[in-house]
Structure formats: C-alpha cells, structure tokens
Amino acid sequence: MKTKKTSLFLSIIMIACLVTGCAFGGFDASAYVKSCLDANLHGEFEEYAKITNSEVSEVEDLYNSFLDTDLSFLSVYKADDETKAKFRELFIKLYKNTKYEVGEATKDSDGNYTVPVKVYKMDVFKNVMANIESDMQTWAEAQVATGTTPSTDDIYAYVLDYMYDAISKEVDAPQYEDPTDHTIKVSKNSSNAYEINQTELQNLLESMIDLENAQ
C-alpha cells in the first residue's frame, strides 16, 4: 500500500513586539531588543514590560495569542483539547531552547539604532521530517496486513503522535548550527517613540529554528 505524503505545514508565527519602546531618557536599544526576544521566545515578560511601560499581563496575553496562532495547524488534524495542550507545552519548551546573543547597539546621526544579534539556529524539523513518510508507509502497511484500512482520522492521529514524539526528542537534546550574524533596526516612529522594524524582527525570529524543514 502506498500512503499519501504527509502535508504538515507548521506555520510558526511568533509574537511581534507591538508595543513601542519608551523614547525618554537613557534608552538602551540593545536591552530593548533582548527583552523583546526574551518575551517572544523564552516567555520572560517582566523586562520588556518595564522598558515599554506595559503591564506584564498585557505582554503575556500577546504571547499566548500568538502561540495560539502558531498551533492553529492542529485544527487541520482534528486534535482534541488534550492533544492541543500537550503541543502547547511542547512549543513553549521548544521556543525556550532558542539560543541568541544580543550585541552592543550603534546609534546613527538621526538617533536611530542598529543592534547586532548572533543566532544559533536550532535544528529540529530536519530530523523530525526525515523519516516520516517511510514510517507512515510502514505503519499503514502493518495496518492493512491486519485487515484494517486506516481512516483519515486514524492517519491524523498517527501523524500527531509521531510529530509530538519526534519533536519532543529533538527539544530534549537540542542541536544548534554555527552562529550567524543578523541586525535589527530600532527607529523613532511618528510619535517619537522607538520601535523595532517588524519585518526584520519576524525574519530574525524565524531564523532561530529550521522552519525550512518543517514541511
């Protein structure tokens, strides 16, 4: 029996730093970028809330909202609440394992900043996706051999269990690539407050994990 190739599109959309940094007195662009990354990825909200004059609960709500978006792919596979909760905890742990170093910012003549960030990409999905098709084929053939033809729901359940176990294995023993250098611009907006370039931020966040292998 030939199984259809799994189409598992993990569309990981990170929380964006939607709250602008305070522009008054002693602004530290490097600290701002680091706190933004820490809030996005490590679930550490206090410093970001302090720098941006936000409530910790507000930042945490944004984090949870975007985490829900990250996990929206589970609905395609008809995941139940227990499975969604398991994957939620797994992705929180995955993000906490991301590795980066924020360097010293440089300021230009217009008062804007460029902040260097060294990223150690975490290889997760390369190994997870390497054998899923052949393993599905083996599983499906075993099912047929016992007189059972897997239903769509059976296949979905198998894929979710497979992905959870495989990702958990990678997260428990994370492997990182050699560091790559990136930059983030922090500029004054029309309200004279500092904010991070959102496109650069999204690209930076997505560079933390091998998302190119997640499909």
MDAnalysis code that builds the backbone (N, CA, C; Angstrom):
import MDAnalysis as mda
import numpy as np

u = mda.Universe.empty(645, n_residues=215, atom_resindex=np.repeat(np.arange(215), 3), trajectory=True)
u.add_TopologyAttr("name", ["N", "CA", "C"] * 215)
u.add_TopologyAttr("resid", np.arange(1, 216))
u.add_TopologyAttr("resname", ["MET", "LYS", "THR", "LYS", "LYS", "THR", "SER", "LEU", "PHE", "LEU", "SER", "ILE", "ILE", "MET", "ILE", "ALA", "CYS", "LEU", "VAL", "THR", "GLY", "CYS", "ALA", "PHE", "GLY", "GLY", "PHE", "ASP", "ALA", "SER", "ALA", "TYR", "VAL", "LYS", "SER", "CYS", "LEU", "ASP", "ALA", "ASN", "LEU", "HIS", "GLY", "GLU", "PHE", "GLU", "GLU", "TYR", "ALA", "LYS", "ILE", "THR", "ASN", "SER", "GLU", "VAL", "SER", "GLU", "VAL", "GLU", "ASP", "LEU", "TYR", "ASN", "SER", "PHE", "LEU", "ASP", "THR", "ASP", "LEU", "SER", "PHE", "LEU", "SER", "VAL", "TYR", "LYS", "ALA", "ASP", "ASP", "GLU", "THR", "LYS", "ALA", "LYS", "PHE", "ARG", "GLU", "LEU", "PHE", "ILE", "LYS", "LEU", "TYR", "LYS", "ASN", "THR", "LYS", "TYR", "GLU", "VAL", "GLY", "GLU", "ALA", "THR", "LYS", "ASP", "SER", "ASP", "GLY", "ASN", "TYR", "THR", "VAL", "PRO", "VAL", "LYS", "VAL", "TYR", "LYS", "MET", "ASP", "VAL", "PHE", "LYS", "ASN", "VAL", "MET", "ALA", "ASN", "ILE", "GLU", "SER", "ASP", "MET", "GLN", "THR", "TRP", "ALA", "GLU", "ALA", "GLN", "VAL", "ALA", "THR", "GLY", "THR", "THR", "PRO", "SER", "THR", "ASP", "ASP", "ILE", "TYR", "ALA", "TYR", "VAL", "LEU", "ASP", "TYR", "MET", "TYR", "ASP", "ALA", "ILE", "SER", "LYS", "GLU", "VAL", "ASP", "ALA", "PRO", "GLN", "TYR", "GLU", "ASP", "PRO", "THR", "ASP", "HIS", "THR", "ILE", "LYS", "VAL", "SER", "LYS", "ASN", "SER", "SER", "ASN", "ALA", "TYR", "GLU", "ILE", "ASN", "GLN", "THR", "GLU", "LEU", "GLN", "ASN", "LEU", "LEU", "GLU", "SER", "MET", "ILE", "ASP", "LEU", "GLU", "ASN", "ALA", "GLN"])
u.atoms.positions = np.array([
    [0.844, -1.203, 0.000],
    [0.000, 0.000, 0.000],
    [0.873, 1.245, 0.000],
    [0.535, 2.188, -0.820],
    [1.278, 3.443, -0.866],
    [0.498, 4.522, -0.139],
    [1.142, 5.134, 0.856],
    [0.477, 6.197, 1.613],
    [0.727, 7.542, 0.948],
    [-0.221, 8.416, 1.140],
    [-0.065, 9.773, 0.624],
    [0.910, 10.543, 1.498],
    [1.809, 11.280, 0.877],
    [2.807, 12.043, 1.634],
    [2.114, 13.031, 2.565],
    [2.620, 13.058, 3.784],
    [2.047, 13.945, 4.788],
    [2.331, 15.401, 4.440],
    [1.318, 16.220, 4.497],
    [1.495, 17.659, 4.300],
    [1.294, 18.345, 5.638],
    [2.364, 18.484, 6.376],
    [2.282, 19.106, 7.696],
    [2.976, 20.450, 7.622],
    [2.203, 21.490, 7.431],
    [2.775, 22.820, 7.304],
    [2.748, 23.499, 8.666],
    [3.874, 23.514, 9.315],
    [3.968, 24.159, 10.619],
    [4.220, 25.642, 10.387],
    [3.186, 26.411, 10.436],
    [3.289, 27.840, 10.168],
    [3.521, 28.570, 11.483],
    [4.780, 28.613, 11.882],
    [5.103, 29.192, 13.181],
    [5.180, 30.702, 13.062],
    [4.228, 31.356, 13.673],
    [4.159, 32.817, 13.652],
    [4.416, 33.318, 15.060],
    [5.531, 33.989, 15.231],
    [5.901, 34.448, 16.555],
    [5.176, 35.739, 16.932],
    [5.128, 36.000, 18.216],
    [4.597, 37.266, 18.692],
    [5.482, 38.404, 18.210],
    [4.890, 39.439, 17.667],
    [5.644, 40.628, 17.275],
    [5.670, 41.603, 18.435],
    [6.708, 42.420, 18.487],
    [6.775, 43.444, 19.533],
    [5.885, 44.602, 19.110],
    [4.658, 44.572, 19.531],
    [3.673, 45.541, 19.082],
    [3.690, 46.820, 19.900],
    [4.325, 46.768, 21.057],
    [4.373, 47.948, 21.910],
    [5.695, 48.647, 21.695],
    [5.677, 49.935, 21.423],
    [6.902, 50.662, 21.129],
    [7.675, 50.939, 22.406],
    [8.991, 51.039, 22.255],
    [9.855, 51.337, 23.395],
    [9.765, 52.791, 23.785],
    [9.999, 53.054, 25.043],
    [9.946, 54.418, 25.559],
    [11.097, 55.229, 24.993],
    [10.834, 56.465, 24.578],
    [11.853, 57.302, 23.943],
    [12.460, 58.299, 24.901],
    [12.134, 58.226, 26.154],
    [12.559, 59.265, 27.078],
    [13.703, 58.792, 27.954],
    [14.848, 59.468, 27.832],
    [15.947, 59.351, 28.779],
    [16.572, 57.981, 28.919],
    [17.834, 57.853, 28.517],
    [18.599, 56.648, 28.751],
    [18.092, 55.415, 28.043],
    [17.573, 55.561, 26.860],
    [17.056, 54.414, 26.122],
    [18.195, 53.478, 25.750],
    [18.032, 52.203, 26.025],
    [19.029, 51.184, 25.737],
    [18.469, 50.271, 24.658],
    [18.904, 50.494, 23.414],
    [18.357, 49.741, 22.280],
    [18.674, 48.252, 22.375],
    [19.872, 47.919, 22.832],
    [20.235, 46.508, 22.957],
    [19.352, 45.804, 23.984],
    [19.128, 46.471, 25.119],
    [18.267, 45.892, 26.155],
    [16.843, 45.740, 25.647],
    [16.410, 46.711, 24.837],
    [15.065, 46.648, 24.271],
    [14.907, 45.441, 23.352],
    [15.882, 45.232, 22.455],
    [15.827, 44.101, 21.534],
    [15.898, 42.780, 22.301],
    [16.807, 42.708, 23.266],
    [16.928, 41.472, 24.041],
    [15.630, 41.155, 24.793],
    [15.040, 42.189, 25.389],
    [13.796, 41.947, 26.135],
    [12.668, 41.514, 25.208],
    [12.679, 42.038, 23.988],
    [11.674, 41.653, 23.002],
    [11.837, 40.189, 22.624],
    [13.074, 39.765, 22.349],
    [13.330, 38.373, 22.013],
    [13.018, 37.458, 23.190],
    [13.399, 37.897, 24.383],
    [13.123, 37.077, 25.574],
    [11.626, 36.898, 25.792],
    [10.861, 37.956, 25.517],
    [9.402, 37.860, 25.663],
    [8.816, 36.944, 24.599],
    [9.305, 37.101, 23.360],
    [8.814, 36.280, 22.257],
    [9.094, 34.807, 22.452],
    [10.321, 34.503, 22.816],
    [10.810, 33.140, 22.723],
    [10.932, 32.425, 24.062],
    [11.368, 33.142, 25.067],
    [11.622, 32.484, 26.355],
    [10.503, 32.689, 27.363],
    [9.470, 33.434, 26.970],
    [8.352, 33.653, 27.876],
    [8.729, 34.470, 29.089],
    [9.693, 35.381, 28.926],
    [10.133, 36.261, 30.009],
    [9.619, 37.669, 29.705],
    [8.646, 38.119, 30.461],
    [7.900, 39.322, 30.094],
    [8.254, 40.566, 30.913],
    [8.852, 40.388, 32.085],
    [8.987, 41.497, 33.025],
    [9.837, 42.643, 32.484],
    [11.006, 42.316, 31.906],
    [11.905, 43.363, 31.441],
    [11.309, 44.109, 30.246],
    [10.674, 43.372, 29.352],
    [10.044, 44.018, 28.206],
    [8.918, 44.941, 28.653],
    [8.129, 44.496, 29.615],
    [7.044, 45.328, 30.137],
    [7.599, 46.586, 30.789],
    [8.708, 46.445, 31.492],
    [9.328, 47.595, 32.154],
    [9.831, 48.613, 31.139],
    [10.532, 48.142, 30.124],
    [11.111, 49.044, 29.127],
    [10.028, 49.759, 28.336],
    [8.942, 49.082, 28.053],
    [7.886, 49.650, 27.212],
    [6.736, 50.250, 28.002],
    [6.894, 50.328, 29.324],
    [5.829, 50.869, 30.175],
    [4.504, 50.122, 29.968],
    [4.601, 48.810, 29.869],
    [3.427, 47.964, 29.671],
    [3.163, 47.145, 30.930],
    [1.975, 46.579, 30.991],
    [1.664, 45.639, 32.052],
    [2.154, 44.250, 31.643],
    [2.727, 43.532, 32.590],
    [3.197, 42.177, 32.305],
    [2.061, 41.316, 31.756],
    [0.882, 41.495, 32.304],
    [-0.269, 40.703, 31.859],
    [-0.605, 40.980, 30.396],
    [-0.407, 42.226, 29.943],
    [-0.681, 42.568, 28.555],
    [0.291, 41.855, 27.609],
    [1.567, 41.859, 27.992],
    [2.576, 41.198, 27.171],
    [2.338, 39.690, 27.152],
    [1.988, 39.143, 28.297],
    [1.717, 37.713, 28.373],
    [0.508, 37.330, 27.530],
    [-0.506, 38.196, 27.519],
    [-1.687, 37.933, 26.694],
    [-1.325, 37.897, 25.208],
    [-0.445, 38.813, 24.780],
    [0.005, 38.817, 23.392],
    [0.760, 37.534, 23.069],
    [1.627, 37.128, 23.971],
    [2.385, 35.888, 23.787],
    [1.443, 34.700, 23.618],
    [0.458, 34.607, 24.478],
    [-0.487, 33.491, 24.415],
    [-1.320, 33.532, 23.146],
    [-1.675, 34.736, 22.715],
    [-2.462, 34.885, 21.497],
    [-1.690, 34.404, 20.276],
    [-0.431, 34.795, 20.189],
    [0.366, 34.384, 19.043],
    [0.745, 32.916, 19.125],
    [0.874, 32.388, 20.340],
    [1.115, 30.953, 20.482],
    [-0.085, 30.166, 19.964],
    [-1.269, 30.664, 20.217],
    [-2.474, 30.027, 19.673],
    [-2.433, 29.998, 18.150],
    [-1.938, 31.083, 17.558],
    [-1.820, 31.134, 16.100],
    [-0.793, 30.118, 15.610],
    [0.323, 30.010, 16.327],
    [1.344, 29.037, 15.959],
    [0.777, 27.620, 15.916],
    [-0.133, 27.333, 16.837],
    [-0.662, 25.978, 16.983],
    [-1.959, 25.747, 16.211],
    [-2.345, 26.697, 15.398],
    [-3.605, 26.580, 14.674],
    [-3.592, 25.419, 13.688],
    [-2.396, 24.957, 13.281],
    [-2.317, 23.824, 12.358],
    [-2.941, 22.562, 12.957],
    [-3.046, 22.509, 14.289],
    [-3.606, 21.318, 14.929],
    [-5.070, 21.108, 14.569],
    [-5.761, 22.191, 14.269],
    [-7.181, 22.062, 13.917],
    [-7.369, 21.269, 12.628],
    [-6.415, 21.381, 11.716],
    [-6.488, 20.632, 10.459],
    [-6.489, 19.136, 10.737],
    [-5.799, 18.757, 11.809],
    [-5.677, 17.346, 12.161],
    [-6.688, 16.920, 13.222],
    [-7.681, 17.766, 13.455],
    [-8.792, 17.457, 14.363],
    [-8.299, 17.072, 15.759],
    [-7.279, 17.790, 16.223],
    [-6.710, 17.497, 17.538],
    [-7.711, 17.814, 18.641],
    [-7.775, 16.949, 19.646],
    [-8.652, 17.218, 20.786],
    [-7.949, 18.151, 21.767],
    [-8.651, 18.567, 22.808],
    [-8.112, 19.547, 23.753],
    [-6.861, 19.038, 24.455],
    [-6.847, 17.750, 24.779],
    [-5.677, 17.189, 25.466],
    [-4.446, 17.249, 24.575],
    [-4.629, 16.927, 23.300],
    [-3.506, 16.977, 22.358],
    [-3.034, 18.401, 22.152],
    [-3.971, 19.338, 22.051],
    [-3.599, 20.747, 21.899],
    [-2.801, 21.230, 23.097],
    [-3.193, 20.826, 24.281],
    [-2.483, 21.230, 25.494],
    [-1.069, 20.662, 25.515],
    [-0.923, 19.412, 25.071],
    [0.399, 18.777, 25.018],
    [1.319, 19.522, 24.055],
    [0.800, 19.840, 22.872],
    [1.609, 20.540, 21.881],
    [1.928, 21.958, 22.352],
    [1.014, 22.567, 23.065],
    [1.263, 23.921, 23.572],
    [2.474, 23.922, 24.503],
    [2.494, 22.990, 25.440],
    [3.626, 22.900, 26.361],
    [4.913, 22.560, 25.618],
    [4.800, 21.724, 24.597],
    [5.971, 21.344, 23.815],
    [6.548, 22.537, 23.070],
    [5.686, 23.351, 22.461],
    [6.178, 24.502, 21.707],
    [6.743, 25.570, 22.637],
    [6.177, 25.714, 23.817],
    [6.754, 26.639, 24.801],
    [8.177, 26.212, 25.134],
    [8.363, 24.923, 25.340],
    [9.694, 24.395, 25.650],
    [10.629, 24.556, 24.463],
    [10.108, 24.314, 23.250],
    [10.913, 24.480, 22.040],
    [11.430, 25.907, 21.940],
    [10.528, 26.886, 22.102],
    [10.929, 28.284, 21.997],
    [11.922, 28.676, 23.082],
    [11.746, 28.117, 24.284],
    [12.666, 28.431, 25.379],
    [14.083, 27.962, 25.075],
    [14.215, 26.966, 24.226],
    [15.529, 26.431, 23.878],
    [16.233, 27.220, 22.785],
    [15.582, 28.211, 22.210],
    [16.251, 29.017, 21.192],
    [17.430, 29.750, 21.819],
    [18.451, 29.958, 20.993],
    [19.726, 30.486, 21.502],
    [20.161, 31.681, 20.661],
    [20.452, 32.782, 21.321],
    [20.866, 34.007, 20.634],
    [21.650, 34.892, 21.591],
    [22.427, 35.800, 21.000],
    [23.207, 36.761, 21.777],
    [23.009, 38.145, 21.160],
    [22.618, 39.102, 21.979],
    [22.396, 40.469, 21.512],
    [23.633, 41.305, 21.821],
    [24.164, 41.963, 20.784],
    [25.371, 42.761, 20.950],
    [25.088, 44.216, 21.261],
    [26.129, 45.014, 21.209],
    [26.028, 46.437, 21.548],
    [25.494, 47.236, 20.359],
    [24.519, 48.059, 20.610],
    [23.885, 48.849, 19.557],
    [24.783, 49.996, 19.108],
    [24.627, 50.391, 17.856],
    [25.278, 51.596, 17.337],
    [24.196, 52.597, 16.958],
    [24.464, 53.868, 17.228],
    [23.492, 54.933, 17.006],
    [23.933, 55.802, 15.843],
    [22.995, 56.119, 14.941],
    [23.350, 56.966, 13.812],
    [23.036, 58.430, 14.111],
    [23.288, 59.282, 13.134],
    [23.125, 60.728, 13.340],
    [21.671, 61.138, 13.511],
    [20.736, 60.302, 13.098],
    [19.314, 60.604, 13.254],
    [18.745, 60.090, 14.568],
    [19.603, 59.485, 15.376],
    [19.145, 58.981, 16.662],
    [18.547, 57.588, 16.606],
    [18.714, 56.906, 15.464],
    [18.228, 55.538, 15.338],
    [19.358, 54.549, 15.624],
    [18.995, 53.286, 15.865],
    [19.981, 52.297, 16.290],
    [19.981, 51.084, 15.365],
    [21.161, 50.471, 15.284],
    [21.298, 49.153, 14.664],
    [21.853, 48.221, 15.731],
    [21.156, 47.105, 15.927],
    [21.522, 46.174, 17.001],
    [21.925, 44.832, 16.392],
    [23.161, 44.372, 16.650],
    [23.580, 43.069, 16.130],
    [23.045, 41.931, 16.996],
    [22.656, 40.856, 16.346],
    [22.171, 39.670, 17.057],
    [22.824, 38.438, 16.435],
    [23.462, 37.651, 17.280],
    [24.066, 36.399, 16.836],
    [23.066, 35.270, 17.114],
    [22.728, 34.512, 16.084],
    [21.716, 33.471, 16.186],
    [22.351, 32.092, 16.009],
    [22.004, 31.189, 16.917],
    [22.406, 29.793, 16.817],
    [21.147, 29.000, 16.430],
    [20.972, 28.783, 15.147],
    [19.750, 28.119, 14.688],
    [19.638, 26.725, 15.296],
    [18.462, 26.417, 15.820],
    [18.211, 25.109, 16.407],
    [17.643, 24.182, 15.336],
    [18.323, 23.063, 15.118],
    [17.851, 22.066, 14.159],
    [16.839, 21.155, 14.853],
    [15.607, 21.242, 14.421],
    [14.531, 20.435, 14.991],
    [13.867, 19.603, 13.903],
    [13.366, 20.276, 12.898],
    [12.498, 19.618, 11.927],
    [13.248, 18.817, 10.870],
    [14.528, 19.081, 10.717],
    [15.315, 18.285, 9.762],
    [15.246, 16.810, 10.124],
    [15.464, 16.506, 11.374],
    [15.408, 15.109, 11.812],
    [13.970, 14.608, 11.945],
    [13.085, 15.488, 12.390],
    [11.686, 15.097, 12.583],
    [11.056, 14.645, 11.268],
    [11.318, 15.384, 10.205],
    [10.656, 15.125, 8.938],
    [11.405, 14.132, 8.050],
    [12.613, 13.738, 8.451],
    [13.454, 12.923, 7.581],
    [12.820, 11.578, 7.240],
    [12.171, 10.959, 8.218],
    [11.678, 9.602, 8.013],
    [10.164, 9.467, 8.109],
    [9.453, 10.577, 8.217],
    [8.019, 10.478, 8.485],
    [7.275, 9.759, 7.361],
    [7.649, 10.002, 6.110],
    [6.924, 9.371, 5.006],
    [7.138, 7.859, 4.993],
    [8.388, 7.434, 5.150],
    [8.658, 5.995, 5.144],
    [8.062, 5.318, 6.370],
    [8.087, 6.004, 7.516],
    [7.499, 5.437, 8.732],
    [5.979, 5.327, 8.606],
    [5.366, 6.319, 7.972],
    [3.923, 6.240, 7.721],
    [3.593, 5.066, 6.807],
    [4.423, 4.872, 5.785],
    [4.214, 3.770, 4.855],
    [4.264, 2.435, 5.593],
    [5.262, 2.286, 6.453],
    [5.413, 1.047, 7.223],
    [4.217, 0.828, 8.138],
    [3.790, 1.877, 8.795],
    [2.637, 1.790, 9.697],
    [1.363, 1.411, 8.933],
    [1.148, 2.081, 7.809],
    [-0.060, 1.823, 7.025],
    [-0.085, 0.393, 6.506],
    [1.056, -0.094, 6.052],
    [1.121, -1.459, 5.550],
    [0.859, -2.469, 6.663],
    [1.347, -2.161, 7.867],
    [1.085, -3.041, 9.014],
    [-0.399, -3.071, 9.347],
    [-1.056, -1.914, 9.219],
    [-2.492, -1.852, 9.467],
    [-3.257, -2.702, 8.445],
    [-2.891, -2.567, 7.200],
    [-3.560, -3.320, 6.133],
    [-3.330, -4.816, 6.307],
    [-2.128, -5.175, 6.753],
    [-1.805, -6.587, 6.941],
    [-2.679, -7.256, 7.997],
    [-3.200, -6.463, 8.906],
    [-4.091, -6.994, 9.948],
    [-5.555, -6.877, 9.551],
    [-5.793, -6.456, 8.313],
    [-7.159, -6.353, 7.823],
    [-7.823, -5.030, 8.105],
    [-7.035, -4.019, 8.477],
    [-7.582, -2.704, 8.802],
    [-7.098, -1.676, 7.786],
    [-8.027, -0.949, 7.205],
    [-7.661, 0.160, 6.328],
    [-7.759, 1.453, 7.124],
    [-6.639, 2.142, 7.334],
    [-6.668, 3.355, 8.163],
    [-7.596, 4.418, 7.585],
    [-8.408, 4.987, 8.445],
    [-9.263, 6.098, 8.042],
    [-8.460, 7.391, 8.086],
    [-9.055, 8.454, 7.577],
    [-8.394, 9.759, 7.633],
    [-8.108, 10.152, 9.077],
    [-9.059, 9.904, 9.973],
    [-8.852, 10.232, 11.380],
    [-7.723, 9.399, 11.987],
    [-7.615, 8.137, 11.565],
    [-6.516, 7.287, 12.039],
    [-5.170, 7.857, 11.606],
    [-5.113, 8.301, 10.363],
    [-3.868, 8.877, 9.833],
    [-3.521, 10.161, 10.576],
    [-4.526, 11.000, 10.797],
    [-4.283, 12.248, 11.530],
    [-3.738, 11.957, 12.927],
    [-4.347, 10.985, 13.596],
    [-3.908, 10.647, 14.953],
    [-2.471, 10.125, 14.936],
    [-2.155, 9.316, 13.941],
    [-0.790, 8.788, 13.827],
    [0.209, 9.923, 13.617],
    [-0.127, 10.836, 12.703],
    [0.783, 11.943, 12.401],
    [1.028, 12.806, 13.645],
    [-0.024, 13.124, 14.373],
    [0.137, 13.962, 15.559],
    [0.985, 13.268, 16.619],
    [0.729, 11.996, 16.848],
    [1.545, 11.252, 17.822],
    [3.000, 11.180, 17.370],
    [3.186, 10.931, 16.098],
    [4.547, 10.845, 15.544],
    [5.274, 12.173, 15.715],
    [4.599, 13.269, 15.333],
    [5.220, 14.585, 15.413],
    [5.532, 14.969, 16.858],
    [4.605, 14.678, 17.745],
    [4.830, 15.031, 19.148],
    [6.051, 14.294, 19.696],
    [6.122, 13.001, 19.459],
    [7.241, 12.217, 19.977],
    [8.562, 12.650, 19.347],
    [8.535, 12.902, 18.042],
    [9.770, 13.262, 17.334],
    [10.264, 14.650, 17.744],
    [9.351, 15.613, 17.837],
    [9.753, 16.957, 18.248],
    [10.240, 16.942, 19.694],
    [9.569, 16.190, 20.556],
    [9.982, 16.099, 21.960],
    [11.419, 15.598, 22.075],
    [11.756, 14.608, 21.270],
    [13.113, 14.060, 21.286],
    [14.130, 15.129, 20.918],
    [13.829, 15.934, 19.911],
    [14.753, 16.992, 19.493],
    [14.847, 18.106, 20.543],
    [13.722, 18.443, 21.146],
    [13.700, 19.514, 22.133],
    [14.440, 19.108, 23.403],
    [14.378, 17.835, 23.756],
    [15.050, 17.360, 24.967],
    [16.569, 17.353, 24.824],
    [17.060, 17.285, 23.590],
    [18.505, 17.296, 23.345],
    [18.791, 18.198, 22.154],
    [18.608, 19.516, 22.325],
    [18.692, 20.442, 21.190],
    [20.081, 20.493, 20.563],
    [20.080, 20.587, 19.235],
    [21.311, 20.732, 18.462],
    [21.272, 22.057, 17.724],
    [22.405, 22.762, 17.708],
    [22.453, 24.097, 17.119],
    [23.485, 24.160, 15.997],
    [23.176, 24.984, 15.010],
    [24.118, 25.230, 13.932],
    [25.126, 26.285, 14.365],
    [26.168, 26.476, 13.546],
    [27.128, 27.539, 13.829],
    [26.412, 28.887, 13.805],
    [26.872, 29.839, 14.603],
    [26.166, 31.116, 14.699],
    [26.205, 31.917, 13.404],
    [25.133, 32.640, 13.163],
    [25.063, 33.578, 12.039],
    [24.749, 34.962, 12.571],
    [25.222, 35.968, 11.884],
    [25.066, 37.355, 12.333],
    [23.889, 38.030, 11.639],
    [23.094, 38.723, 12.440],
    [21.925, 39.452, 11.949],
    [21.931, 40.849, 12.561],
    [21.120, 41.720, 11.994],
    [20.960, 43.063, 12.565],
    [19.481, 43.418, 12.634],
    [19.163, 44.217, 13.630],
    [17.806, 44.712, 13.817],
    [17.871, 46.228, 13.950],
    [17.004, 46.925, 13.223],
    [16.944, 48.388, 13.322],
    [15.901, 48.783, 14.363],
    [16.272, 49.747, 15.173],
    [15.359, 50.313, 16.160],
    [15.291, 51.815, 15.868],
    [14.127, 52.263, 15.425],
    [13.996, 53.639, 14.929],
    [12.862, 54.371, 15.618],
    [12.932, 55.698, 15.568],
    [11.848, 56.519, 16.098],
    [10.689, 56.527, 15.111],
    [9.496, 56.395, 15.644],
    [8.318, 56.458, 14.794],
    [7.728, 57.861, 14.815],
    [6.548, 58.021, 14.234],
    [5.933, 59.347, 14.134],
    [5.558, 59.920, 15.490],
    [5.480, 59.069, 16.508],
    [5.161, 59.535, 17.868],
    [6.418, 59.778, 18.682],
    [7.572, 59.731, 18.011],
    [8.862, 59.964, 18.660],
    [9.193, 58.896, 19.695],
    [8.651, 57.698, 19.505],
    [8.974, 56.560, 20.359],
    [9.740, 55.546, 19.520],
    [10.575, 54.763, 20.168],
    [11.364, 53.775, 19.455],
    [10.555, 52.495, 19.208],
    [10.778, 51.914, 18.043],
    [10.152, 50.636, 17.732],
    [11.078, 49.813, 16.860],
    [10.899, 48.509, 16.923],
    [11.706, 47.581, 16.138],
    [11.067, 47.394, 14.770],
    [11.907, 47.341, 13.743],
    [11.419, 47.046, 12.404],
    [10.776, 45.671, 12.410],
    [9.472, 45.606, 12.137],
    [8.718, 44.366, 12.317],
    [9.102, 43.280, 11.316],
    [9.430, 43.662, 10.091],
    [9.845, 42.670, 9.099],
    [11.160, 42.031, 9.512],
    [12.101, 42.856, 9.947],
    [13.384, 42.333, 10.404],
    [13.201, 41.443, 11.629],
    [12.309, 41.862, 12.524],
    [12.048, 41.075, 13.723],
    [11.470, 39.710, 13.365],
    [10.469, 39.682, 12.477],
    [9.854, 38.416, 12.085],
    [10.886, 37.499, 11.439],
    [11.724, 38.065, 10.551],
    [12.752, 37.266, 9.897],
    [13.755, 36.729, 10.908],
    [14.098, 37.550, 11.891],
    [15.036, 37.116, 12.916],
    [14.451, 35.982, 13.746],
    [13.208, 36.134, 14.161],
    [12.569, 35.107, 14.965],
    [12.498, 33.781, 14.212],
    [12.168, 33.849, 12.934],
    [12.042, 32.636, 12.140],
    [13.394, 31.987, 11.849],
    [14.477, 32.762, 12.003],
    [15.812, 32.198, 11.779],
    [16.305, 31.390, 12.966],
    [15.575, 31.411, 14.072],
    [16.004, 30.720, 15.281],
    [15.837, 29.201, 15.186],
    [14.910, 28.756, 14.327],
    [14.569, 27.340, 14.204],
    [14.542, 26.983, 12.718],
    [14.876, 25.746, 12.376],
    [14.947, 25.338, 10.972],
    [13.558, 25.128, 10.374],
    [12.807, 26.206, 10.270],
    [11.439, 26.125, 9.768],
    [11.387, 25.692, 8.306],
    [12.493, 25.903, 7.585],
    [12.519, 25.498, 6.174],
    [12.343, 23.990, 6.027],
    [12.607, 23.248, 7.099],
    [12.459, 21.793, 7.054],
    [11.134, 21.322, 7.626],
    [10.260, 22.254, 7.998],
    [9.031, 21.897, 8.724],
    [7.859, 21.604, 7.799],
    [8.109, 21.074, 6.620],
    [7.007, 20.719, 5.728],
    [7.449, 19.632, 4.759],
])
